[in-house]
Amino acid sequence: MSLASLVPMQPVKNVSESATFYEKLGFVVEERRDDWGWARLRCGECLLMLDQSINPHAGIPRIAVLYLYPENVADFHRRARENGLEVPDLDVTFYGMVEFRIDDPDGNRLWIGQAEETRRDG
C-alpha cells in the first residue's frame, strides 16, 4: 500500500482572510467554496487546504505546524516581505537549515527553510 499524496488541512476562522495571507506567500487559490468555508491552494507542486469547520470548539485550539521547503529560501523570504508580510530575518539553525518562522492569521505556525549547503542567495 502507498499514498499518492498528502495534503495538509489548516484550521482557520476566515477562509478569505487566510487565503489572502497564503497568496502573499506565493500560493494560488485553485478552488474556493465560501458556503463551505473551504479552499484549496497550490504553490508549485504543494497543495494546502483551509477549512473553517475543523475547530468547532473555539476553546480548544487545533494549531498546526507546516514546514515549507522553497527552492530558494532567500528569494521566498524577500518576496514575502515585498508582499507586506512581517517576517523575521533569516536564521541559521543548529540543525543546518536557513529558515524563518511566521504564524498565519489563525496562529498556525509556518517554518520556512532550506538546507544551508543547498542555499543560493536570491
Buried (B, 14 or more C-beta within 10 A) or exposed (E): EEEEEEEEBBBBEBBBEBBEBBBBBBBEBEEBEEEEBBBBBBBEEBBBBBBBEBBEEEEEEEEBEBEBBBEBBBBBBBBBEEEEEEBEEBEEEEEEBBBBBBEBBBEBEBBBBBEBEEBEEE
